[in-house]
Amino acid sequence: MKQYEVATLKKGLLILDALQEKNMTLREVIQTFSFNKSTAFRLLYTLEIMGYIKKIDNSYSLTNKVGSLSTSYNSKANWLSVPPLHELSREVGETAYVGIIYGTDVVTAQVVDGPYSMRAHSEVGDRAPVHLSALGKVILAFLDKSKLEGVLKELTLVQNTKNTFADLHLLKEHLKVIRKQGYAVDDEETEIGLRCIAAPVIFEGNVVSAVAISGPALRLNKKLDKTFSKKLIQCSSRISKML
């Protein structure tokens, strides 16, 4: 039904369908689908970093990964997560996200904007150091020990605000707490005045992504953390069961 259509998902799938027919440049994608340049670039960039397409010179083509979409985690978690994400955003009234880890960054894979004019603004393809956000921290907390150590070894602990975890020992202890409670909170660590809560998406025993909501600290205050974290865990569990 039309009310359940998600524009970002549809645009991404249209590009994948077109690339099955022939390789395309950014300009050709813009002309074919009448996307603006920024939208086309972000969609192509996201599909590329997730391994669905590759860029050689100025031309984009499909990778072998697309041939296994029916069994690949990334296809399922990224695209099938959108309806639950939409329901979560509508229920809590805040912007909702899916994020994945890419190297030492967390990358926004899906966004459903909340209804308020004053809200967190993010777009598909946005990325930031993994320790700064609730999305990144909850993924780190649920990684197996060897993968976690590999990420932390390469991670530069930049400090965005006075609340950012910029000490490695404190960050590791914080991740233990996150794993135990099942969710993470960005308490104005990325930006003063902005808070975020996230829960992991688990597939075959491994964390593969995370879902989150974010908004102004005055609206998304600490008193709501337990209530909203339960809704996030329900959403992430639903996505996990769909994989």
C-alpha positions, 0 to 999 in steps of 0.5 A: 500500500502506498502509505508504506512506501519509503522514498529512500528505499525505492530510489536505492532499489531503482538504481540497483535495477538499472545497473542490472541492465548497464553500468551508469555514471553519476550524471546518467543516474541523475538524468535517468531518475531526475534525482538532484546531484546530492541525492544521487551521490549519497545513494551511490555512495551508500550502495558502494560502501555497503558493497552492492556496487563498485566505481571504476573511473566514473562508472558504477556497476554491480558487484557479486554481492547483489547476486546473493541479495536473497541470502545476504545480511546487508540487503535484509537488514538495511532494506527490510528495517525501514517499515519497523523504523517508520513505525518506531519514529511515528510512535515516539515522535522522533527521527529514527535511524539504522547505522552500520559500522564501516572501519572505525566509523558508523554510517547512517544507512536509513533515516526516517525523520520525526514530525518536529521542525526542531529535530536531529538532521541526518542523511543516508551516507552520513558518517562519524567516528564510531565512539561518538554516537549511541549507534556506534557505541552499541555496535561496539559493545556487542562486537566479539572481543577480537573485532572490538579490539581491532576497531579500538586499535585503529580508532582515534578518540576525537572529543566533540564535547565535554561529554565525549568518551575520549579515554580508551579505558573509560570507553571500554568500561562504558561499553561493558555497561551498554552490553549489560543493559542492552542499549546505548545513550549518546548523552550530548556526546556528539553535540551539546543539546542533542541526545540519542538512544540505540539498540543492536540488531543481532543476526546469527549471534552477531551484531550487524547494525543498530537502530536509534532515535535522536532529538533535542535533549530537552525533549528526549530527556533522561527520564524517557531513556528506559521507556524509549530503550524498551521500544528500541529493543522491541524494534531491533528484535523485530528486525532481527527476526525478519533476517 
